[in-house]
């Protein structure tokens, strides 16, 4: 089984809708991250969490929120989706800060 | 601000030819550095990482990278490209936080 899983893998939604992307990990890591990938822009950090009680904004947090329900679960929400949030979203985990990150398979989100 | 720059968004090589993907970092101190690979429809996976133990770092699938402080570079190389190397490669690194480069798509021509 995959160590980092993301659901859904693909999602099409409409402008203004609320949507939640979920991430679960079995690696036992404390640190979890949400990234957004756009062609030509690489990966941009949206939010990161050091543990259940520690959540931090990344480079592009506007329009997004997160919830760390447990050590193993980290969810990303778009409260009111807009078309320029159409992108590939990745969850990642790491054991230590500045250490190797382990990525989920990604969620492809399309906002119409 | 620290940053990671990848030169060339697309690189094409012939099968069997040398692969060279360029990465430069901007930092006043040696940062933590990584190369990740992303195959189509998959997440990123680690190729190799610089830990300051050695300037020449060997990774998986025959890739290696050399840390050159004088040039602030961490270029990725492989002596002989294989068709299965076709993917997007990301350099990443930083001192206080990890920043990803914009990626280089490698095309391998038969």
Backbone of each chain as ProteinMPNN parsed JSONL, in Angstrom:
{"seq_chain_A": "XXXXXXXXXXXXXXXXXXXXXXXXXXXXXXXXXXXXXXXXXXXXXXXXXXXXXXXXXXXXXXXXXXXXXXXXXXXXXXXXXXXXXXXXXXXXXXXXXXXXXXXXXXXXXXXX", "coords_chain_A": {"N_chain_A": [[0.828, -1.19, 0.0], [0.364, 2.319, -0.629], [2.403, 4.831, 0.901], [1.702, 7.487, 1.229], [-1.354, 8.791, 0.651], [-3.836, 10.271, -1.446], [-7.024, 11.734, -1.73], [-9.787, 13.124, -3.541], [-8.472, 11.631, -6.603], [-8.918, 12.888, -8.953], [-10.831, 15.783, -9.705], [-13.592, 17.642, -10.68], [-15.028, 20.741, -10.46], [-17.29, 23.502, -9.789], [-17.125, 27.076, -10.1], [-17.138, 28.826, -7.043], [-17.916, 26.747, -5.427], [-17.41, 24.763, -2.466], [-14.633, 22.791, -1.66], [-12.877, 19.884, -0.592], [-9.728, 18.468, -0.21], [-8.104, 15.489, 0.571], [-5.549, 13.998, 2.584], [-3.658, 11.253, 3.586], [-1.306, 9.514, 5.632], [0.974, 6.843, 6.219], [3.473, 6.795, 7.183], [4.252, 7.704, 9.609], [5.236, 10.226, 10.039], [5.785, 13.495, 11.397], [5.678, 15.934, 10.086], [3.814, 17.567, 7.598], [2.759, 18.586, 4.323], [1.21, 20.793, 1.936], [1.214, 21.246, -1.491], [1.042, 23.124, -4.518], [1.047, 22.526, -7.985], [1.833, 24.03, -10.966], [2.135, 24.207, -14.496], [5.391, 25.024, -15.558], [5.869, 26.523, -13.322], [6.747, 25.051, -11.228], [6.72, 23.704, -7.913], [4.665, 25.103, -5.466], [4.437, 26.096, -2.136], [1.673, 25.693, -0.093], [0.476, 25.309, 2.515], [1.91, 24.19, 5.623], [2.561, 21.774, 8.191], [3.78, 21.13, 11.377], [3.03, 19.567, 13.485], [0.03, 18.268, 14.985], [-0.93, 20.502, 16.312], [0.324, 22.637, 15.188], [0.296, 24.709, 12.608], [1.14, 26.235, 9.573], [1.323, 29.03, 7.319], [2.152, 28.887, 3.855], [3.764, 29.904, 0.818], [1.618, 30.633, -0.823], [-1.033, 30.899, 0.423], [-3.495, 32.214, 0.362], [-6.963, 31.953, -0.116], [-7.109, 29.339, 0.503], [-7.498, 26.81, 3.06], [-6.557, 24.742, 5.855], [-6.684, 21.637, 7.67], [-5.526, 19.748, 10.335], [-6.233, 16.817, 11.263], [-5.306, 14.659, 12.618], [-2.196, 13.022, 13.423], [-1.743, 11.588, 11.133], [-3.346, 12.659, 9.137], [-4.161, 15.243, 6.887], [-5.86, 17.86, 5.671], [-6.867, 19.805, 2.859], [-8.657, 22.684, 2.077], [-10.74, 24.419, -0.21], [-12.503, 27.156, 0.1], [-14.211, 28.659, -1.503], [-14.157, 27.915, -4.552], [-12.201, 29.019, -7.355], [-11.556, 29.605, -10.886], [-8.729, 30.003, -11.338], [-7.583, 28.37, -9.5], [-7.352, 25.956, -10.537], [-5.34, 23.228, -10.872], [-2.599, 20.959, -10.157], [-2.461, 19.222, -7.192], [-0.416, 18.431, -4.48], [0.271, 16.406, -1.679], [2.628, 16.038, 0.925], [5.048, 14.452, 3.063], [7.406, 14.601, 5.78], [10.071, 13.454, 7.824], [11.781, 15.053, 9.266], [12.434, 18.596, 9.464], [13.609, 20.139, 6.551], [14.385, 17.791, 5.495], [14.205, 14.763, 3.462], [11.313, 14.684, 1.438], [8.222, 12.963, 1.111], [6.008, 12.184, -1.337], [2.513, 12.244, -2.154], [0.315, 10.835, -4.715], [-0.962, 12.887, -5.991], [-3.638, 15.244, -6.702], [-5.715, 16.074, -9.262], [-7.228, 19.002, -9.904], [-9.932, 20.666, -11.316], [-11.444, 23.697, -11.897], [-14.34, 25.001, -12.988]], "CA_chain_A": [[0.0, 0.0, 0.0], [1.116, 3.559, -0.713], [2.644, 5.46, 2.195], [0.982, 8.764, 1.248], [-2.492, 8.687, -0.264], [-4.633, 11.477, -1.619], [-8.354, 11.557, -2.312], [-9.856, 12.279, -4.721], [-7.354, 11.766, -7.535], [-9.367, 13.863, -9.938], [-12.074, 16.421, -9.285], [-14.047, 18.781, -11.464], [-16.025, 21.456, -9.682], [-17.693, 24.771, -10.372], [-16.761, 28.284, -9.376], [-17.946, 29.115, -5.872], [-18.145, 25.55, -4.622], [-16.417, 24.386, -1.461], [-14.082, 21.47, -1.951], [-11.854, 19.432, 0.332], [-8.796, 17.441, -0.66], [-7.655, 14.801, 1.769], [-4.255, 13.34, 2.541], [-3.375, 10.363, 4.706], [0.023, 8.911, 5.539], [1.281, 5.75, 7.14], [4.913, 6.834, 7.437], [4.518, 8.11, 10.983], [5.927, 11.517, 10.053], [5.084, 14.612, 12.028], [5.552, 17.087, 9.184], [3.028, 17.375, 6.38], [2.791, 19.761, 3.453], [0.386, 20.858, 0.74], [1.809, 22.005, -2.582], [0.315, 23.282, -5.776], [1.944, 22.484, -9.133], [1.357, 24.591, -12.224], [3.17, 24.067, -15.538], [6.369, 26.101, -15.645], [6.055, 27.224, -12.044], [7.246, 24.148, -10.204], [5.848, 23.481, -6.768], [4.538, 26.224, -4.545], [3.963, 25.621, -0.845], [0.428, 26.339, 0.325], [0.481, 25.238, 3.977], [2.648, 23.082, 6.184], [2.209, 21.495, 9.589], [4.824, 20.404, 12.093], [2.295, 18.543, 14.229], [-1.407, 18.518, 14.995], [-1.238, 21.835, 16.861], [1.198, 23.628, 14.581], [-0.002, 24.863, 11.181], [1.777, 27.454, 9.095], [1.066, 29.405, 5.934], [3.253, 28.86, 2.927], [3.907, 31.041, -0.107], [0.397, 30.985, -1.557], [-2.122, 30.382, 1.241], [-4.761, 32.92, 0.15], [-8.0, 31.185, -0.79], [-7.014, 27.957, 0.98], [-7.392, 26.56, 4.484], [-6.177, 23.36, 6.12], [-7.029, 21.037, 8.949], [-4.713, 18.573, 10.68], [-7.16, 16.106, 12.144], [-4.523, 13.683, 13.38], [-0.847, 13.003, 12.873], [-1.727, 10.951, 9.822], [-4.316, 13.237, 8.203], [-3.983, 16.673, 6.644], [-6.814, 18.177, 4.607], [-6.804, 21.136, 2.235], [-9.983, 23.124, 1.642], [-10.958, 25.627, -0.988], [-13.813, 27.566, 0.602], [-15.007, 29.098, -2.642], [-13.216, 27.664, -5.636], [-12.171, 29.903, -8.521], [-10.859, 28.924, -11.989], [-7.263, 29.984, -11.3], [-7.132, 27.332, -8.579], [-7.175, 24.741, -11.335], [-3.929, 22.855, -10.751], [-2.299, 19.656, -9.572], [-2.169, 19.433, -5.778], [0.33, 17.341, -3.864], [0.529, 16.321, -0.256], [3.928, 15.429, 1.177], [5.403, 14.317, 4.474], [8.819, 14.412, 6.067], [10.357, 13.119, 9.209], [12.421, 16.21, 9.868], [12.457, 19.798, 8.646], [14.705, 20.177, 5.589], [14.754, 16.434, 5.11], [13.516, 14.206, 2.309], [9.862, 14.694, 1.47], [7.581, 11.834, 0.452], [4.844, 12.777, -1.977], [1.375, 11.482, -2.614], [0.195, 10.759, -6.171], [-1.525, 14.122, -6.522], [-5.052, 15.414, -7.048], [-5.895, 17.034, -10.35], [-8.446, 19.769, -9.656], [-10.375, 21.588, -12.363], [-12.541, 24.565, -11.466], [-14.97, 25.564, -14.191]], "C_chain_A": [[0.87, 1.25, 0.0], [1.255, 4.178, 0.669], [1.875, 6.761, 2.349], [-0.129, 8.667, 0.205], [-3.271, 9.992, -0.282], [-5.969, 11.119, -2.235], [-9.037, 12.898, -2.43], [-8.614, 12.428, -5.587], [-7.681, 12.78, -8.622], [-10.679, 14.463, -9.468], [-12.349, 17.598, -10.214], [-15.146, 19.451, -10.654], [-16.333, 22.79, -10.344], [-17.257, 25.937, -9.488], [-17.724, 28.518, -8.216], [-18.209, 27.929, -4.963], [-17.035, 25.371, -3.594], [-15.929, 22.989, -1.768], [-12.983, 21.144, -0.956], [-11.023, 18.328, -0.323], [-8.183, 16.805, 0.584], [-6.332, 14.078, 1.536], [-4.089, 12.486, 3.79], [-1.995, 9.746, 4.52], [0.208, 7.845, 6.604], [2.763, 5.73, 7.497], [5.24, 7.232, 8.877], [5.245, 9.436, 11.105], [5.077, 12.595, 10.711], [4.786, 15.736, 11.04], [4.783, 16.728, 7.934], [2.893, 18.692, 5.643], [1.723, 19.644, 2.38], [1.07, 21.779, -0.259], [0.82, 22.105, -3.733], [1.342, 23.285, -6.902], [1.237, 23.038, -10.361], [2.468, 24.463, -13.245], [4.1, 25.278, -15.582], [6.638, 26.833, -14.351], [6.621, 26.325, -10.958], [6.223, 23.941, -9.107], [5.845, 24.689, -5.864], [3.877, 25.724, -3.27], [2.734, 26.412, -0.414], [0.368, 26.436, 1.848], [1.405, 24.099, 4.387], [2.356, 22.976, 7.678], [3.325, 20.685, 10.23], [4.223, 19.314, 12.975], [0.842, 19.0, 14.291], [-1.74, 19.946, 15.45], [-0.445, 22.959, 16.21], [0.987, 23.667, 13.08], [0.504, 26.225, 10.741], [1.427, 27.736, 7.639], [2.335, 29.285, 5.114], [3.24, 30.08, 2.035], [2.583, 31.529, -0.665], [-0.844, 30.508, -0.822], [-3.47, 31.06, 0.993], [-5.738, 32.068, -0.638], [-8.034, 29.724, -0.368], [-7.053, 27.929, 2.509], [-7.055, 25.093, 4.678], [-6.664, 22.936, 7.484], [-6.141, 19.825, 9.169], [-5.507, 17.806, 11.733], [-6.448, 15.122, 13.069], [-3.122, 13.714, 12.781], [-0.849, 12.515, 11.427], [-2.59, 11.65, 8.781], [-4.195, 14.758, 8.136], [-4.848, 17.033, 5.449], [-6.65, 19.613, 4.132], [-8.199, 21.495, 1.729], [-9.898, 24.385, 0.802], [-12.373, 26.066, -0.638], [-14.759, 27.984, -0.51], [-14.103, 29.04, -3.871], [-13.352, 28.672, -6.776], [-11.328, 29.244, -9.615], [-9.336, 28.932, -11.885], [-6.71, 29.095, -10.186], [-7.077, 25.967, -9.267], [-5.695, 24.407, -11.371], [-3.835, 21.409, -10.283], [-1.851, 19.906, -8.135], [-1.499, 18.195, -5.199], [0.409, 17.511, -2.361], [1.899, 15.651, -0.093], [4.151, 15.337, 2.678], [6.92, 14.278, 4.613], [8.993, 14.148, 7.546], [10.916, 14.329, 9.952], [12.318, 17.399, 8.927], [13.716, 19.766, 7.786], [15.187, 18.775, 5.213], [13.924, 15.967, 3.926], [12.006, 14.254, 2.499], [9.318, 13.534, 0.644], [6.215, 12.322, -0.04], [3.745, 11.762, -2.241], [1.282, 11.533, -4.128], [-0.427, 11.99, -6.808], [-3.023, 14.059, -6.753], [-5.124, 16.465, -8.147], [-7.246, 17.703, -10.177], [-8.715, 20.717, -10.813], [-11.554, 22.377, -11.837], [-13.095, 25.27, -12.703], [-15.652, 26.898, -13.905]], "O_chain_A": [[1.97, 1.252, 0.553], [0.356, 4.071, 1.504], [1.445, 7.109, 3.449], [0.138, 8.483, -0.982], [-3.354, 10.711, 0.714], [-6.042, 10.3, -3.15], [-8.904, 13.738, -1.54], [-7.78, 13.29, -5.312], [-6.788, 13.45, -9.142], [-11.531, 13.772, -8.91], [-11.479, 18.422, -10.493], [-16.088, 18.793, -10.214], [-15.71, 23.159, -11.339], [-17.053, 25.784, -8.284], [-18.943, 28.426, -8.367], [-18.679, 28.102, -3.838], [-15.888, 25.765, -3.81], [-16.719, 22.105, -2.1], [-12.243, 22.029, -0.526], [-11.559, 17.388, -0.91], [-7.795, 17.497, 1.525], [-6.043, 13.613, 0.433], [-4.346, 12.937, 4.906], [-1.566, 9.487, 3.396], [-0.318, 7.93, 7.714], [3.252, 4.748, 8.055], [6.386, 7.108, 9.309], [5.81, 9.742, 12.155], [3.85, 12.612, 10.605], [3.761, 16.409, 11.148], [5.057, 15.717, 7.288], [2.909, 19.767, 6.243], [1.368, 18.542, 1.96], [1.449, 22.907, 0.052], [-0.092, 21.293, -3.888], [2.374, 23.95, -6.81], [0.167, 22.563, -10.741], [3.64, 24.6, -12.894], [3.642, 26.419, -15.636], [7.536, 27.672, -14.284], [6.942, 26.803, -9.869], [5.016, 23.996, -9.341], [6.898, 25.234, -5.534], [2.875, 25.01, -3.32], [2.753, 27.643, -0.375], [0.224, 27.527, 2.4], [1.655, 23.17, 3.618], [1.964, 23.944, 8.33], [3.761, 19.672, 9.683], [4.835, 18.267, 13.185], [0.482, 20.019, 13.702], [-2.733, 20.522, 15.006], [-0.535, 24.11, 16.637], [1.436, 22.776, 12.358], [0.327, 27.229, 11.43], [1.256, 26.82, 6.835], [3.438, 29.54, 5.596], [2.773, 31.151, 2.424], [2.435, 32.716, -0.952], [-1.643, 29.772, -1.401], [-4.501, 30.514, 1.386], [-5.4, 31.528, -1.691], [-8.885, 28.96, -0.824], [-6.687, 28.904, 3.166], [-7.245, 24.285, 3.769], [-7.007, 23.758, 8.333], [-6.018, 18.971, 8.29], [-5.454, 18.109, 12.925], [-6.931, 14.802, 14.155], [-2.891, 14.354, 11.755], [-0.056, 12.972, 10.604], [-2.559, 11.25, 7.617], [-4.136, 15.453, 9.15], [-4.601, 16.565, 4.338], [-6.335, 20.512, 4.911], [-8.841, 20.704, 1.038], [-9.101, 25.286, 1.065], [-13.339, 25.416, -1.037], [-15.956, 27.699, -0.465], [-13.384, 29.99, -4.182], [-14.449, 29.115, -7.115], [-10.474, 28.411, -9.313], [-8.697, 27.965, -12.3], [-5.502, 29.072, -9.955], [-6.787, 24.952, -8.633], [-4.885, 25.204, -11.844], [-4.839, 20.737, -10.048], [-0.957, 20.717, -7.895], [-1.951, 17.068, -5.402], [0.59, 18.614, -1.847], [2.274, 14.794, -0.893], [3.524, 16.052, 3.46], [7.629, 13.955, 3.659], [8.19, 14.554, 8.386], [10.569, 14.591, 11.104], [12.136, 17.225, 7.722], [14.785, 19.394, 8.273], [16.281, 18.612, 4.672], [13.047, 16.686, 3.446], [11.484, 13.918, 3.562], [9.883, 13.172, -0.388], [5.389, 12.803, 0.736], [4.004, 10.59, -2.513], [2.089, 12.206, -4.769], [-0.422, 12.126, -8.032], [-3.601, 12.993, -6.968], [-4.657, 17.592, -7.984], [-8.287, 17.055, -10.287], [-7.838, 21.471, -11.234], [-12.545, 21.804, -11.385], [-12.395, 26.033, -13.369], [-16.229, 27.503, -14.809]]}, "seq_chain_B": "XXXXXXXXXXXXXXXXXXXXXXXXXXXXXXXXXXXXXXXXXXXXXXXXXXXXXXXXXXXXXXXXXXXXXXXXXXXXXXXXXXXXXXXXXXXXXXXXXXXXXXXXXXXXXX", "coords_chain_B": {"N_chain_B": [[16.704, 36.68, -0.467], [16.554, 33.157, -0.344], [16.939, 30.956, -3.141], [16.239, 28.609, -5.763], [17.385, 27.793, -8.886], [16.643, 26.468, -11.99], [18.126, 25.798, -15.023], [16.868, 25.851, -18.171], [13.929, 24.665, -19.288], [13.175, 22.556, -20.801], [14.893, 19.724, -21.897], [16.518, 17.871, -24.365], [17.846, 14.743, -25.194], [19.757, 12.244, -26.887], [19.189, 8.728, -26.813], [21.479, 6.999, -24.813], [23.252, 9.09, -24.703], [24.976, 11.684, -22.8], [23.409, 12.955, -19.902], [22.673, 16.115, -18.667], [21.522, 18.169, -16.298], [20.83, 21.341, -15.128], [21.32, 23.171, -12.098], [21.234, 25.876, -9.959], [21.865, 27.518, -6.877], [20.984, 30.109, -4.622], [22.452, 31.286, -1.949], [23.97, 32.208, 1.082], [25.134, 30.364, 2.62], [26.034, 26.901, 2.595], [23.354, 25.093, 1.433], [20.704, 22.718, 2.204], [20.269, 20.308, -0.263], [18.462, 18.83, -2.949], [17.526, 16.478, -5.502], [14.647, 15.703, -7.238], [12.48, 13.416, -8.99], [9.822, 13.315, -11.31], [7.604, 11.197, -12.679], [5.263, 10.745, -15.383], [1.952, 11.428, -14.361], [2.405, 10.877, -11.694], [3.52, 11.352, -8.267], [6.27, 13.287, -6.856], [9.517, 11.841, -6.471], [12.384, 11.046, -4.52], [15.59, 11.481, -5.933], [18.26, 11.981, -5.237], [20.24, 13.349, -2.518], [22.021, 16.059, -1.044], [24.191, 15.963, 1.616], [26.285, 17.128, 2.819], [28.31, 15.424, 3.49], [29.754, 14.481, 1.366], [30.906, 15.855, -1.695], [30.276, 14.846, -4.178], [27.452, 13.257, -5.063], [25.746, 10.272, -5.154], [22.909, 8.851, -6.701], [19.748, 7.214, -7.263], [19.091, 4.976, -10.059], [21.406, 5.464, -11.592], [22.036, 8.172, -11.61], [23.862, 11.116, -10.659], [25.081, 13.888, -8.701], [26.962, 16.858, -8.383], [28.109, 18.885, -5.842], [29.074, 22.158, -5.954], [30.511, 24.581, -4.344], [31.863, 26.949, -5.026], [30.73, 27.636, -7.407], [28.11, 27.776, -6.776], [26.434, 25.615, -7.482], [24.567, 22.655, -8.352], [24.484, 20.443, -10.236], [22.822, 17.876, -12.101], [23.696, 14.714, -13.332], [23.96, 12.028, -15.735], [25.632, 9.367, -17.169], [24.747, 7.925, -19.457], [21.886, 8.142, -21.204], [18.675, 6.692, -20.783], [15.657, 5.43, -22.209], [13.714, 5.253, -20.264], [14.325, 7.305, -18.578], [12.991, 9.556, -19.23], [11.223, 12.188, -18.006], [10.116, 14.623, -15.548], [12.298, 16.734, -13.835], [13.194, 17.974, -10.689], [15.001, 20.346, -8.94], [15.728, 21.063, -5.581], [15.931, 22.882, -2.531], [17.425, 24.592, 0.272], [17.981, 26.698, 3.153], [16.634, 27.588, 5.448], [14.116, 26.861, 4.736], [12.674, 24.561, 2.398], [12.887, 25.122, -1.021], [11.491, 24.7, -4.23], [12.733, 24.257, -7.537], [11.729, 25.294, -10.868], [11.533, 23.143, -12.513], [12.68, 20.723, -14.962], [11.977, 19.306, -17.977], [12.84, 16.252, -19.247], [13.526, 14.883, -22.319], [14.001, 11.9, -24.04], [15.454, 10.799, -26.892], [14.992, 8.235, -29.231]], "CA_chain_B": [[15.926, 35.458, -0.248], [17.181, 31.994, -0.975], [16.18, 30.453, -4.272], [16.819, 27.536, -6.553], [17.14, 28.082, -10.296], [16.951, 25.418, -12.949], [18.341, 26.367, -16.344], [16.306, 25.007, -19.218], [12.686, 23.999, -18.891], [13.123, 21.332, -21.583], [16.177, 19.232, -22.385], [16.393, 16.665, -25.185], [19.096, 14.023, -25.426], [19.602, 10.96, -27.566], [19.414, 7.559, -25.971], [22.894, 6.693, -24.714], [24.036, 10.315, -24.535], [25.092, 12.245, -21.464], [22.346, 13.82, -19.404], [23.14, 17.176, -17.78], [20.458, 19.092, -15.908], [21.52, 22.362, -14.346], [20.65, 23.767, -10.941], [22.031, 26.798, -9.156], [21.164, 28.005, -5.699], [21.448, 31.379, -4.087], [22.451, 31.235, -0.499], [25.291, 32.539, 1.589], [25.652, 29.185, 3.303], [25.647, 25.683, 1.875], [22.01, 24.684, 1.828], [20.318, 21.342, 1.937], [19.939, 20.232, -1.68], [17.833, 17.586, -3.389], [16.948, 16.305, -6.822], [13.477, 14.827, -7.283], [12.0, 13.091, -10.327], [8.377, 13.108, -11.417], [7.152, 10.502, -13.874], [3.896, 11.154, -15.731], [0.822, 11.033, -13.502], [2.875, 10.421, -10.391], [4.116, 12.35, -7.4], [7.723, 13.385, -6.913], [10.258, 10.901, -5.635], [13.752, 11.5, -4.333], [16.679, 10.892, -6.69], [19.438, 12.054, -4.395], [20.283, 14.53, -1.671], [23.327, 16.49, -0.574], [24.164, 16.002, 3.068], [27.578, 17.734, 3.186], [29.31, 14.389, 3.756], [30.572, 14.346, 0.169], [30.432, 16.793, -2.713], [29.705, 14.057, -5.266], [26.372, 12.478, -4.479], [25.188, 9.266, -6.073], [21.51, 8.594, -6.454], [19.187, 6.019, -7.881], [19.018, 4.905, -11.526], [22.635, 5.899, -12.228], [22.212, 9.618, -11.553], [24.689, 11.695, -9.62], [25.154, 15.341, -8.721], [28.141, 17.377, -7.711], [27.937, 20.16, -5.159], [30.21, 23.048, -6.166], [30.249, 25.802, -3.588], [32.4, 28.116, -5.733], [29.822, 27.965, -8.507], [26.762, 27.631, -6.208], [25.705, 24.744, -8.392], [24.292, 21.262, -7.964], [23.996, 19.886, -11.499], [22.502, 16.446, -12.136], [24.228, 14.073, -14.53], [23.905, 10.588, -15.931], [26.527, 9.158, -18.32], [24.094, 7.365, -20.629], [20.436, 8.263, -21.039], [17.808, 5.571, -21.149], [14.295, 5.884, -22.516], [12.938, 5.326, -19.025], [14.684, 8.522, -17.837], [12.099, 10.648, -19.632], [10.439, 12.6, -16.835], [10.428, 15.985, -15.142], [13.241, 16.712, -12.733], [13.13, 19.178, -9.866], [16.016, 20.637, -7.948], [15.095, 21.696, -4.42], [16.877, 23.1, -1.456], [17.273, 25.792, 1.073], [18.627, 26.664, 4.455], [15.595, 27.671, 6.479], [12.987, 26.091, 4.222], [12.982, 23.975, 1.089], [12.267, 25.747, -2.19], [11.625, 23.883, -5.424], [12.927, 24.91, -8.816], [10.575, 25.241, -11.764], [11.497, 21.857, -13.184], [13.22, 20.509, -16.305], [11.448, 18.094, -18.614], [13.851, 15.548, -20.03], [13.052, 14.036, -23.405], [15.042, 11.005, -24.541], [15.136, 10.476, -28.289], [15.553, 6.911, -29.582]], "C_chain_B": [[16.599, 34.295, -0.971], [16.309, 31.514, -2.121], [16.958, 29.351, -4.948], [16.416, 27.787, -7.997], [17.552, 26.918, -11.157], [17.029, 26.048, -14.332], [17.841, 25.397, -17.405], [15.068, 24.297, -18.737], [12.513, 22.675, -19.645], [14.527, 20.99, -22.06], [15.918, 17.951, -23.169], [17.768, 16.045, -25.379], [18.773, 12.755, -26.196], [19.838, 9.838, -26.572], [20.892, 7.205, -25.994], [23.79, 7.902, -24.52], [24.045, 10.768, -23.081], [23.884, 13.105, -21.128], [22.973, 14.838, -18.454], [21.98, 18.127, -17.524], [21.038, 20.05, -14.879], [20.668, 22.938, -13.23], [21.645, 24.666, -10.21], [21.205, 27.277, -7.973], [21.744, 29.338, -5.28], [21.321, 31.323, -2.58], [23.862, 31.546, -0.033], [25.916, 31.377, 2.353], [25.246, 27.957, 2.512], [24.287, 25.214, 2.349], [21.852, 23.174, 1.778], [19.856, 21.293, 0.474], [19.433, 18.848, -2.06], [17.579, 17.642, -4.897], [15.821, 15.298, -6.696], [13.123, 14.567, -8.741], [10.496, 12.856, -10.277], [8.064, 12.433, -12.743], [5.7, 10.886, -14.155], [2.855, 10.564, -14.797], [1.248, 10.461, -12.154], [3.352, 11.597, -9.55], [5.632, 12.366, -7.557], [8.35, 12.31, -6.037], [11.722, 11.318, -5.618], [14.718, 10.731, -5.233], [17.944, 10.837, -5.85], [19.373, 13.316, -3.546], [21.717, 14.789, -1.217], [23.255, 16.645, 0.941], [25.423, 16.603, 3.653], [28.64, 16.709, 3.524], [30.252, 14.228, 2.569], [30.02, 15.269, -0.896], [29.857, 16.077, -3.927], [28.703, 13.09, -4.66], [25.82, 11.515, -5.517], [23.753, 8.976, -5.682], [21.048, 7.313, -7.116], [19.246, 6.12, -9.4], [20.247, 5.479, -12.231], [22.874, 7.393, -12.241], [23.179, 10.01, -10.443], [24.709, 13.205, -9.769], [26.371, 15.775, -7.932], [27.859, 18.742, -7.12], [29.211, 20.979, -5.351], [29.909, 24.385, -5.506], [30.704, 27.04, -4.344], [31.49, 28.573, -6.86], [28.366, 28.006, -8.041], [25.884, 26.774, -7.106], [25.546, 23.342, -7.827], [23.681, 20.582, -9.183], [23.833, 18.371, -11.422], [23.025, 15.851, -13.422], [23.953, 12.575, -14.517], [24.692, 10.301, -17.2], [25.808, 8.724, -19.598], [22.582, 7.353, -20.422], [19.715, 7.014, -21.516], [16.41, 6.119, -21.382], [13.473, 6.088, -21.24], [13.277, 6.555, -18.172], [13.792, 9.706, -18.205], [11.13, 10.973, -18.501], [10.714, 14.075, -16.599], [11.267, 15.919, -13.869], [13.218, 18.052, -12.012], [14.324, 19.224, -8.925], [15.312, 21.346, -6.794], [16.154, 21.915, -3.356], [16.606, 24.368, -0.699], [17.999, 25.627, 2.374], [17.603, 26.694, 5.573], [14.323, 26.957, 6.045], [13.359, 25.59, 2.841], [12.176, 24.687, 0.013], [12.512, 24.86, -3.396], [11.899, 24.76, -6.642], [11.716, 24.689, -9.706], [10.516, 23.976, -12.605], [12.121, 21.863, -14.571], [12.65, 19.207, -16.84], [12.524, 17.502, -19.501], [13.172, 14.661, -21.064], [14.224, 13.19, -23.889], [14.62, 10.51, -25.913], [15.779, 9.148, -28.673], [16.61, 7.008, -30.655]], "O_chain_B": [[17.138, 34.449, -2.067], [15.086, 31.647, -2.079], [18.159, 29.182, -4.74], [15.235, 27.97, -8.295], [18.68, 26.435, -11.066], [16.11, 26.746, -14.76], [18.327, 24.272, -17.52], [15.143, 23.422, -17.874], [11.796, 21.784, -19.189], [15.256, 21.847, -22.559], [15.2, 17.062, -22.711], [18.736, 16.74, -25.689], [17.647, 12.258, -26.155], [20.593, 9.987, -25.611], [21.496, 7.119, -27.063], [24.971, 7.752, -24.204], [23.253, 10.315, -22.256], [23.4, 13.878, -21.955], [23.715, 14.47, -17.543], [21.514, 18.808, -18.437], [21.652, 19.636, -13.895], [19.467, 23.163, -13.386], [22.758, 24.249, -9.888], [19.987, 27.42, -8.071], [22.902, 29.636, -5.576], [20.223, 31.315, -2.023], [24.836, 31.182, -0.693], [27.099, 31.415, 2.69], [24.222, 27.969, 1.829], [24.091, 24.965, 3.539], [22.757, 22.451, 1.36], [19.116, 22.173, 0.037], [19.913, 17.832, -1.557], [17.437, 18.717, -5.479], [15.984, 14.21, -6.143], [13.418, 15.378, -9.619], [9.972, 12.276, -9.326], [8.24, 13.028, -13.806], [4.988, 11.31, -13.245], [2.872, 9.374, -14.484], [0.533, 9.659, -11.553], [3.561, 12.697, -10.061], [6.202, 11.563, -8.296], [7.798, 11.919, -5.008], [12.23, 11.877, -6.59], [14.681, 9.502, -5.298], [18.609, 9.805, -5.757], [18.579, 14.222, -3.801], [22.509, 13.865, -1.034], [22.397, 17.347, 1.477], [25.607, 16.587, 4.87], [29.774, 17.084, 3.821], [31.419, 13.877, 2.745], [28.807, 15.451, -0.997], [29.029, 16.646, -4.638], [29.052, 12.224, -3.857], [25.471, 11.915, -6.628], [23.419, 8.868, -4.502], [21.847, 6.45, -7.48], [19.427, 7.202, -9.958], [20.134, 5.939, -13.368], [23.849, 7.843, -12.843], [23.296, 9.325, -9.427], [24.393, 13.738, -10.832], [26.757, 15.144, -6.948], [27.419, 19.652, -7.823], [30.297, 20.55, -4.96], [29.159, 25.207, -6.033], [30.027, 28.067, -4.318], [31.479, 29.749, -7.226], [27.475, 28.252, -8.853], [24.759, 27.14, -7.445], [26.292, 22.912, -6.948], [22.513, 20.193, -9.17], [24.61, 17.68, -10.763], [22.822, 16.418, -14.496], [23.749, 11.954, -13.474], [24.441, 10.938, -18.224], [26.208, 9.109, -20.696], [22.07, 6.636, -19.562], [20.091, 6.379, -22.502], [16.031, 7.145, -20.819], [12.64, 6.992, -21.163], [12.613, 6.823, -17.171], [13.843, 10.747, -17.551], [10.323, 10.137, -18.096], [11.455, 14.705, -17.354], [10.979, 15.149, -12.954], [13.222, 19.114, -12.633], [14.612, 18.263, -8.211], [14.399, 22.142, -7.016], [17.154, 21.2, -3.303], [15.675, 25.116, -0.999], [18.558, 24.571, 2.671], [17.69, 25.923, 6.529], [13.544, 26.502, 6.882], [14.252, 26.134, 2.192], [10.958, 24.837, 0.117], [13.608, 24.327, -3.569], [11.364, 25.862, -6.761], [10.784, 23.976, -9.332], [9.546, 23.761, -13.333], [12.096, 22.876, -15.27], [12.816, 18.145, -16.241], [13.052, 18.167, -20.392], [12.353, 13.804, -20.731], [15.316, 13.71, -24.119], [13.572, 9.886, -26.074], [16.977, 8.955, -28.466], [17.175, 5.991, -31.059]]}, "name": "protein", "num_of_chains": 2, "seq": "XXXXXXXXXXXXXXXXXXXXXXXXXXXXXXXXXXXXXXXXXXXXXXXXXXXXXXXXXXXXXXXXXXXXXXXXXXXXXXXXXXXXXXXXXXXXXXXXXXXXXXXXXXXXXXXXXXXXXXXXXXXXXXXXXXXXXXXXXXXXXXXXXXXXXXXXXXXXXXXXXXXXXXXXXXXXXXXXXXXXXXXXXXXXXXXXXXXXXXXXXXXXXXXXXXXXXXXXXXXXXX"}
